C-alpha cells in the first residue's frame, strides 16, 4: 500500500482529500503544519501533497527542507495559480502544482502520475553496492553515470541526489546524446501532458535545478547545453559550446 502525506492547515480540505484518497486505497498521513510534516516524513512516504500558504512555516520552506534529505514527489496544492507562483514552487523542489479549487478527478490523475513515475524511476529498492549492474543497465557519458532502471545518478563518481523529474529529463537527454530536444518534446515526454507556451518556464526551472547538480559551473554548462532557438542537448564530451 502506497503512503501519501497531506500537509494542509485547513482541516476541511485535509479531511476531504484524506477521504477521497483513502477511498482509492492509499495509506494517508496528515499534518496540519510544516514542522509536523517534517517529523512524519520517513522513507515509507511515497508522495507529499503540500499546501503553500500555511501559517508559520510556508509550504515552500517545507519543500526546501524535504529536498535536503528526500526525493519523494511533492505536489503543491494551493490557492495561488499565477505562473510566477508555480515557478516559485517548482524552483523550491516541487514536482507538480494543482490550484484550488480542483476536481477530485484531476487530483487523482496527478497523484497516480507522480506515484507511477516515482515507482518506475526511483523505486524503493536501490541497487546493492556490492553487485554492480550490467553494462546494459548503465549509461555513462561526459563524467555522468546513470542507472537506466532506477533513479540513481553519479557525477564524477559522486552520487547525485536528483528528483524523479530531474532524473527523467537527464535520462531522456543522455539516451540520445548530441540530439537537440525542443522544449515541447521534453515537456510532453517527461510530464506526459499536452504542451502549452507557459510550459517553457516549467522546463527551464527543472533544467536549471538539474544543472546545479551535474555541472561543474552551472553558469557555463558543458553537459546540458542550450541550443538557442531550438532546445537542449546533452554533450557527450566537452566541446566548449554550453551556451548556458
C-alpha positions as CSV (number, residue, x, y, z in Angstrom):
1,X,0.0,0.0,0.0
2,X,1.4,3.4,-1.0
3,X,1.6,6.1,1.6
4,X,0.6,9.7,0.9
5,X,1.2,12.6,3.4
6,X,-1.3,15.5,3.2
7,X,0.1,18.8,4.6
8,X,-2.7,21.3,4.9
9,X,-3.7,23.7,7.7
10,X,-7.4,23.8,6.6
11,X,-9.0,20.8,8.3
12,X,-11.9,20.7,5.9
13,X,-9.7,20.4,2.9
14,X,-7.4,18.0,4.6
15,X,-10.3,15.8,5.6
16,X,-11.8,15.9,2.1
17,X,-8.5,14.9,0.4
18,X,-8.0,12.2,3.0
19,X,-11.4,10.7,2.4
20,X,-11.1,10.8,-1.3
21,X,-7.6,9.3,-1.5
22,X,-8.1,6.7,1.3
23,X,-11.1,5.5,-0.8
24,X,-8.6,4.9,-3.6
25,X,-6.7,2.5,-1.4
26,X,-3.8,4.8,-0.2
27,X,-2.5,4.9,3.3
28,X,-2.8,8.5,4.5
29,X,-0.7,10.6,6.9
30,X,-1.9,14.0,7.9
31,X,0.0,17.1,9.1
32,X,-1.5,20.5,9.9
33,X,1.7,22.4,9.6
34,X,5.3,22.3,8.4
35,X,7.1,21.1,11.5
36,X,4.6,18.3,11.9
37,X,5.1,17.2,8.3
38,X,8.9,17.1,8.7
39,X,8.5,15.0,11.8
40,X,6.3,12.5,10.0
41,X,8.5,12.2,6.9
42,X,10.1,8.8,6.5
43,X,11.3,6.7,3.6
44,X,7.9,5.0,3.6
45,X,6.2,8.1,2.3
46,X,5.6,7.8,-1.4
47,X,4.1,11.3,-2.1
48,X,3.6,14.6,-0.3
49,X,0.6,16.8,-1.0
50,X,1.7,20.2,0.3
51,X,-0.2,23.4,0.8
52,X,1.9,26.6,0.2
53,X,0.0,29.1,2.2
54,X,0.4,27.9,5.8
55,X,1.0,30.0,8.9
56,X,4.4,29.9,10.4
57,X,6.4,27.6,8.1
58,X,5.3,28.0,4.5
59,X,5.0,25.1,2.1
60,X,7.9,26.4,0.1
61,X,10.1,26.2,3.2
62,X,8.8,22.7,4.0
63,X,9.6,21.6,0.4
64,X,13.2,23.0,0.7
65,X,13.7,21.1,4.0
66,X,12.3,17.9,2.5
67,X,14.7,18.2,-0.5
68,X,17.7,18.2,1.8
69,X,17.1,14.5,2.6
70,X,14.5,13.1,0.2
71,X,13.5,12.9,-3.5
72,X,9.9,12.0,-2.7
73,X,7.4,13.5,-5.2
74,X,5.8,16.8,-4.0
75,X,2.5,18.0,-5.3
76,X,1.8,21.6,-4.4
77,X,-1.9,22.2,-3.5
78,X,-2.7,25.9,-3.2
79,X,-5.0,28.8,-4.0
80,X,-2.2,30.5,-5.8
81,X,-2.4,30.0,-9.5
82,X,-0.2,32.6,-11.1
83,X,2.6,31.3,-13.3
84,X,5.2,33.1,-11.2
85,X,3.8,31.2,-8.1
86,X,4.0,27.9,-10.0
87,X,7.6,28.5,-11.0
88,X,8.5,29.5,-7.4
89,X,7.1,26.2,-6.2
90,X,9.0,24.2,-8.8
91,X,12.2,26.1,-8.0
92,X,11.8,25.1,-4.4
93,X,11.8,21.4,-5.5
94,X,8.2,20.6,-6.2
95,X,7.3,18.2,-8.9
96,X,3.7,19.3,-9.8
97,X,1.2,22.0,-8.9
98,X,-2.6,21.9,-8.5
99,X,-4.5,25.1,-7.9
100,X,-7.6,25.3,-5.7
101,X,-10.4,24.8,-6.4
102,X,-9.7,21.5,-8.1
103,X,-11.7,18.4,-9.1
104,X,-11.1,15.1,-7.5
105,X,-10.6,13.6,-10.9
106,X,-7.7,16.0,-11.6
107,X,-6.2,15.4,-8.2
108,X,-6.4,11.6,-8.6
109,X,-4.8,11.8,-12.0
110,X,-1.9,13.9,-10.8
111,X,-1.4,11.6,-7.8
112,X,-1.4,8.5,-9.9
113,X,1.0,10.0,-12.4
114,X,3.5,11.1,-9.8
115,X,3.4,7.8,-8.0
116,X,3.8,5.9,-11.2
117,X,6.9,7.9,-12.2
118,X,8.3,7.5,-8.7
119,X,7.9,3.7,-8.8
120,X,9.4,3.5,-12.2
121,X,12.2,5.9,-12.0
122,X,13.0,5.9,-8.2
123,X,11.7,2.7,-6.7
124,X,12.1,1.5,-3.2
125,X,14.9,-0.9,-3.7
126,X,18.2,0.7,-4.7
127,X,20.9,-1.4,-6.3
128,X,23.2,-3.3,-3.9
129,X,26.6,-1.5,-3.9
130,X,28.4,-4.8,-4.0
131,X,26.6,-6.1,-7.1
132,X,27.2,-3.7,-10.0
133,X,24.6,-3.5,-12.6
134,X,25.2,-5.0,-16.1
135,X,26.5,-2.5,-18.6
136,X,23.2,-2.5,-20.5
137,X,21.5,-1.1,-17.4
138,X,24.1,1.8,-17.0
139,X,24.9,4.7,-19.3
140,X,28.0,6.8,-18.8
141,X,28.8,10.0,-20.7
142,X,31.0,13.0,-20.0
143,X,31.6,12.1,-16.4
144,X,27.9,11.3,-15.7
145,X,26.7,7.7,-15.0
146,X,23.0,6.9,-14.9
147,X,21.2,3.7,-13.9
148,X,18.6,3.2,-16.5
149,X,16.2,1.2,-14.3
150,X,16.1,3.4,-11.2
151,X,16.7,7.0,-10.1
152,X,20.4,6.8,-9.4
153,X,23.0,9.1,-10.9
154,X,26.7,9.6,-10.3
155,X,28.6,12.7,-11.3
156,X,32.4,12.4,-11.3
157,X,32.0,9.2,-9.2
158,X,29.9,11.0,-6.6
159,X,26.2,10.1,-6.3
160,X,23.9,13.0,-7.0
161,X,20.5,13.4,-5.3
162,X,18.1,14.0,-8.2
163,X,14.3,14.3,-8.1
164,X,12.4,11.9,-10.3
165,X,11.6,14.7,-12.8
166,X,15.3,15.8,-13.0
167,X,16.2,12.1,-13.4
168,X,13.7,11.7,-16.2
169,X,15.0,14.8,-18.1
170,X,18.6,13.7,-17.7
171,X,17.8,10.2,-18.9
172,X,16.0,11.5,-21.9
173,X,18.9,13.7,-22.9
174,X,21.6,11.2,-22.2
175,X,20.0,8.4,-24.2
176,X,20.3,10.5,-27.3
177,X,23.5,12.5,-26.8
178,X,24.0,15.5,-29.2
179,X,20.4,15.3,-30.3
180,X,18.6,18.6,-29.8
181,X,15.4,18.2,-27.8
182,X,12.8,21.1,-28.2
183,X,11.2,22.2,-25.0
184,X,7.9,20.8,-26.2
185,X,9.3,17.4,-26.7
186,X,10.9,17.4,-23.3
187,X,7.7,18.6,-21.6
188,X,5.4,16.1,-23.3
189,X,7.8,13.2,-22.8
190,X,8.6,13.9,-19.1
191,X,5.3,15.3,-17.9
192,X,3.1,13.3,-20.2
193,X,0.8,16.3,-20.8
194,X,0.0,18.5,-23.8
195,X,2.4,21.4,-24.2
196,X,1.4,25.0,-23.8
197,X,3.6,28.1,-24.1
198,X,3.6,28.5,-20.3
199,X,5.2,25.1,-20.0
200,X,8.5,26.7,-21.2
201,X,9.1,28.1,-17.7
202,X,8.4,24.7,-16.1
203,X,11.1,23.0,-18.2
204,X,13.6,25.9,-17.7
205,X,13.3,25.7,-13.9
206,X,14.0,21.9,-13.9
207,X,16.9,22.3,-16.3
208,X,18.3,25.0,-14.1
209,X,18.0,22.8,-11.0
210,X,19.4,19.8,-12.9
211,X,22.5,21.8,-13.9
212,X,23.1,22.7,-10.3
213,X,23.6,19.0,-9.6
214,X,25.5,17.8,-12.7
215,X,27.6,20.8,-13.9
216,X,30.9,22.0,-12.5
217,X,29.8,25.5,-13.3
218,X,26.0,25.8,-13.8
219,X,26.5,29.3,-15.3
220,X,28.7,27.8,-18.1
221,X,27.2,24.3,-18.6
222,X,29.3,21.8,-20.5
223,X,26.9,18.8,-20.2
224,X,23.4,20.0,-20.5
225,X,23.7,22.6,-23.3
226,X,21.3,25.2,-24.6
227,X,20.9,25.4,-28.4
228,X,19.4,28.8,-28.8
229,X,16.0,28.8,-30.5
230,X,16.0,25.0,-30.7
231,X,16.1,23.4,-27.3
232,X,18.6,21.4,-25.2
233,X,21.1,18.6,-25.8
234,X,23.5,16.5,-23.7
235,X,27.1,16.9,-24.8
236,X,28.8,13.5,-24.8
237,X,32.1,15.2,-24.3
238,X,33.4,18.7,-23.5
239,X,33.0,20.8,-26.6
240,X,33.1,24.4,-25.2
241,X,29.7,25.2,-26.5
242,X,27.5,25.1,-23.5
243,X,25.6,28.2,-24.3
244,X,24.0,28.4,-20.9
